[in-house]
């Protein structure tokens, strides 16, 4: 095959130069990795979660290594929408890559306030809504753990959003397909999954919890088989695009997600292990296409046999 394969993918009318993006919370808002990664080579930069007001996050210790990955209980620490627009979004404006802003909140109104502010920002290409946040009006149950709550908040966000809306689903549910359908019913333009799995680590010598929050979100290579299964189930359940993530550590991992039905992939926890990984994954996917004589990366989407 003489010509280079077409690596572009289109999600909700937004065309990415390749299907590789960053997973929220693992890449800052791009500035932190600028000396390692050419952001222009990524399909999209997905920012850290942004709230209507600054969040301090959880008390320390809030990160620990575990076998096959890590646990974190950062608590979505962020500087708030004002600083994000003035500092982080301004930084990203110098790059030729798509910008997806992850939005978090404790109530529907907090989400809506951020979405409304971002509607005025032309540099924002898409929104990713983190429905793993605790809903303080529902006893701290995450928005994404009840189909009716997920559908309702999706509907409300879609009414005021100026950009396409991606709903980021939590894996901490009984039926991921049901949640995917609820997001689609609410009008979501796409879904992304999986967010972290709830885990725990205990220091047996001190006989205490390692994390101050006791529980944390498990990410890293150990969760990849679960993530691939959930992405496949979600892709079977809905007609909207699926963005797959969870334990991607190589181009081979990324291809597995594409074959399972993902239209794009996000690299997360392994950015901490190898800050150059996003570019390596993009290059590796292209090499896979060349090796197999495939002209377009979109030909891989959902192409698993059997």
Secondary structure as UniProt FT lines:
FT   STRAND          9..11
FT   TURN            12..13
FT   STRAND          14..16
FT   STRAND          20..22
FT   TURN            24..25
FT   TURN            28..29
FT   HELIX           31..33
FT   TURN            34..36
FT   HELIX           39..41
FT   STRAND          44..46
FT   STRAND          63..66
FT   TURN            67..68
FT   STRAND          69..72
FT   HELIX           81..83
FT   HELIX           84..89
FT   HELIX           90..92
FT   TURN            93..94
FT   STRAND          98..103
FT   HELIX           108..118
FT   TURN            119..120
FT   TURN            122..123
FT   STRAND          126..130
FT   TURN            131..132
FT   STRAND          134..135
FT   HELIX           136..138
FT   TURN            139..140
FT   STRAND          141..142
FT   HELIX           143..145
FT   HELIX           147..160
FT   STRAND          164..168
FT   HELIX           176..185
FT   TURN            186..187
FT   STRAND          190..193
FT   STRAND          197..200
FT   STRAND          202..203
FT   TURN            204..207
FT   STRAND          208..209
FT   TURN            212..213
FT   STRAND          215..219
FT   HELIX           221..223
FT   HELIX           224..237
FT   STRAND          241..245
FT   HELIX           251..260
FT   STRAND          264..267
FT   HELIX           270..273
FT   TURN            275..276
FT   HELIX           277..291
FT   TURN            292..293
FT   HELIX           297..300
FT   TURN            301..302
//
